[in-house]
Amino acid sequence: MPSLSEHLEAVRQQRFVGRTHERHLFESALNRAELPFYVLHIFGPGGVGKTTLLGEFARLCEPAQIPVIQLDARNIEPSPESFLEALRFHLNLASTDSPLVALAAHTGRQVFVLDTYENLASLDSWLREKFLPQLPANILTVIAGRHAPAAGWRTDSGWQALIHLLPLRNLSPEESRDYLIKRAVPVNQHQAVLNFTYGYPLALSLVADVFAQGQELSFQPEAAPDVVKNLLERFVQEVPSSAHRVALEACSLVRLTTEALLAVMLDQPDVHELFDWLRSLSFVESGRAGLFPHDLAREVLVADLRWRNPDWYAELHQRSRQYYTQRLGQTQGEAQHRVLFDYIFLHRDNPAVRPRFTWQETSSLVTDTFHPSDSPALLQIVTTHEGAASAQLADYWLERQPQNVLVFRDVEQQLVGFVMTLALHQATAADVAGDPGTQAAWSYLQTYAPLRLGEGATLFRFWMARETYQAVSPTQSLIFINFVQHHRLTPKLAFTFFACADPDFWAAMFAYADLARLPEADFTIGEQRYGVYGHDWRVVSPMAWQELLAQREIAASAQAATPAPLGEPLLVLSQPAFAIAVRDLLRHFTHLDRLYHNPLLQSRLVMERSPTNAGKAERVAALQHLVQEAAASLQASHREAKLYRALYHTYLQPTPTQEQVAELLDVPFSTFRRHLKNGMARLTEILWHQEIS
């Protein structure tokens, strides 16, 4: 009688589809007298089918009786000792035996498989430099993990010739349909399933499991909550209590769950038991910084919660947001980067944000300051992606503002990307004129948003990853996090520009983040035209911006991508224009119809002191009150009290003529005129300070 394991293998083989290229590559390597490569490195996201492919590789070895030594890094501590001990156990060796000697004793072809390689990231250098080079040349090593190999594999001239990289992607539509046919999913439902899964193997498997229950389904997950519920039940068979369900919902919303965060989201002082229960679930993984559910589990949990209890969904968002806001004030540097990433993760439900950010639970990239020794590598990256003319400009700015450059390094400390944020207000006129990018940004400021005394403006002039330039990548995501950190930490920042080689690609996400497209600030280097986005922090302050994004975070996804205007925009007045507006205000202080047109009604001075939906009449009243308060403050000084009296009787409670005011104040007319002039100047100074502070 066949054994159960034989039945399992038969079912697995029967359900295996696709991967023709990968199978052919592996088989052809085995059949060569001399291996064409000694390491086959497979990488792709969780659930894409890496482990399934490794199982197929093992079956391909059976006819030739090629031994397969397979280790799963989930069961190995990332240390040389633990790794070697796991290998001894698999080979049935004593603790004193050498695994390398045992492997060398077999003279025929062998296959050594390392699965879940991301768990051995800290051991990567040892494996590459110490262990693997000692293996006999008859062994083909197959590595499978979520991440592409570290730079050391690609930069080492020896390994470059001995390793083959194999990124694993979703199944093609044809392969997906083949799988659905094998799983007896009705043909008329295939397209709807493909639209939902995009050929993601784990999702295909779970959806097929739902159909296997024998239900008559019309697969429309967005409109059919029962389908989401059935998917959810694949992960959650039985939740012990309502508290456990709430803990699971909280875990699905945030990037990484810790006990401290869980306590805040559940508003409970002790959540240790709930945290341990989450950690025990088969679809919840443990990372170095916390727990996270499998991607598809997260999707169906969030979809179910948002449909079933939108108010609780919003409340959990608010609680986690408050936690992150508090943590931002307690952290700095890399720790603050991680908190910002967690914060931004709350926005991933939006279709404008999700595809333009990498949402990996762990990252090996490190943000660092620029060192002069980084210059050759940095300029080479610019030359590769933008050409020699751009590299020459980057070199120019490296000499003038090296302190405004951040670089990103991998685990091998190699430079994998950078961002250069130029302080336009610190550049000389010659510096600005020498670069079309800074020249265009400065011209825009002068024309549309002039800087006021003490204010600054920055241009994200160069930003790119070594391999992927400005495409979506972990480096690009870190650059965007630094953008958020930059405007939070830069005092007196008035304006931010962001230059893009492909501005249309980023349009939806930047609109969501309230960055306006500024074609007037576009510029050209060589044959490449760069589109520019920008944000005036005087119009929408960092605090108002944060509140705006909080509203979009929990809004319905389709509407949140293109939010409606938020009413009348703020006017950012230069100091001379502000002074003219104050003078006009005083002259018509008691004529409301004239005040309705005063530009100060749209200044921060008034807008931030008025209700959100205040009409013009309310803002006029607020403006009059501000002026009266500012003028009255002059009475605190004996020297300035006479200025207040001149203002009061001329404008605030006007006497018919200025001659009568002078007579009322019992001073010569020329003296009164001097007091009035100084009073207007002093009042303007007080209001201006309130406007820009």
Secondary structure as GFF3:
##gff-version 3
##sequence-region A 1 693
A	DSSP	alpha_helix	4	15	.	.	.	ID=ss1
A	DSSP	alpha_helix	20	31	.	.	.	ID=ss2
A	DSSP	beta_strand	39	43	.	.	.	ID=ss3
A	DSSP	alpha_helix	50	61	.	.	.	ID=ss4
A	DSSP	beta_strand	68	72	.	.	.	ID=ss5
A	DSSP	three_ten_helix	73	75	.	.	.	ID=ss6
A	DSSP	alpha_helix	80	90	.	.	.	ID=ss7
A	DSSP	alpha_helix	99	104	.	.	.	ID=ss8
A	DSSP	beta_strand	110	115	.	.	.	ID=ss9
A	DSSP	three_ten_helix	117	123	.	.	.	ID=ss10
A	DSSP	alpha_helix	124	126	.	.	.	ID=ss11
A	DSSP	pi_helix	127	131	.	.	.	ID=ss12
A	DSSP	three_ten_helix	132	134	.	.	.	ID=ss13
A	DSSP	beta_strand	139	145	.	.	.	ID=ss14
A	DSSP	alpha_helix	151	155	.	.	.	ID=ss15
A	DSSP	alpha_helix	157	162	.	.	.	ID=ss16
A	DSSP	beta_strand	163	167	.	.	.	ID=ss17
A	DSSP	alpha_helix	173	182	.	.	.	ID=ss18
A	DSSP	three_ten_helix	187	189	.	.	.	ID=ss19
A	DSSP	alpha_helix	190	197	.	.	.	ID=ss20
A	DSSP	alpha_helix	201	211	.	.	.	ID=ss21
A	DSSP	alpha_helix	225	235	.	.	.	ID=ss22
A	DSSP	alpha_helix	242	253	.	.	.	ID=ss23
A	DSSP	alpha_helix	259	266	.	.	.	ID=ss24
A	DSSP	alpha_helix	272	280	.	.	.	ID=ss25
A	DSSP	beta_strand	284	287	.	.	.	ID=ss26
A	DSSP	beta_strand	290	293	.	.	.	ID=ss27
A	DSSP	alpha_helix	295	308	.	.	.	ID=ss28
A	DSSP	alpha_helix	310	328	.	.	.	ID=ss29
A	DSSP	alpha_helix	333	345	.	.	.	ID=ss30
A	DSSP	three_ten_helix	354	356	.	.	.	ID=ss31
A	DSSP	beta_strand	366	369	.	.	.	ID=ss32
A	DSSP	three_ten_helix	372	374	.	.	.	ID=ss33
A	DSSP	alpha_helix	375	386	.	.	.	ID=ss34
A	DSSP	alpha_helix	388	400	.	.	.	ID=ss35
A	DSSP	three_ten_helix	402	404	.	.	.	ID=ss36
A	DSSP	beta_strand	405	409	.	.	.	ID=ss37
A	DSSP	beta_strand	415	423	.	.	.	ID=ss38
A	DSSP	three_ten_helix	424	426	.	.	.	ID=ss39
A	DSSP	alpha_helix	429	433	.	.	.	ID=ss40
A	DSSP	alpha_helix	436	448	.	.	.	ID=ss41
A	DSSP	beta_strand	456	465	.	.	.	ID=ss42
A	DSSP	alpha_helix	474	489	.	.	.	ID=ss43
A	DSSP	beta_strand	493	500	.	.	.	ID=ss44
A	DSSP	alpha_helix	507	512	.	.	.	ID=ss45
A	DSSP	beta_strand	516	517	.	.	.	ID=ss46
A	DSSP	three_ten_helix	519	521	.	.	.	ID=ss47
A	DSSP	beta_strand	523	525	.	.	.	ID=ss48
A	DSSP	beta_strand	528	536	.	.	.	ID=ss49
A	DSSP	alpha_helix	542	553	.	.	.	ID=ss50
A	DSSP	alpha_helix	557	560	.	.	.	ID=ss51
A	DSSP	alpha_helix	575	587	.	.	.	ID=ss52
A	DSSP	alpha_helix	592	595	.	.	.	ID=ss53
A	DSSP	three_ten_helix	599	602	.	.	.	ID=ss54
A	DSSP	alpha_helix	604	607	.	.	.	ID=ss55
A	DSSP	alpha_helix	616	632	.	.	.	ID=ss56
A	DSSP	three_ten_helix	633	636	.	.	.	ID=ss57
A	DSSP	alpha_helix	638	647	.	.	.	ID=ss58
A	DSSP	pi_helix	648	652	.	.	.	ID=ss59
A	DSSP	alpha_helix	658	665	.	.	.	ID=ss60
A	DSSP	alpha_helix	669	692	.	.	.	ID=ss61
###
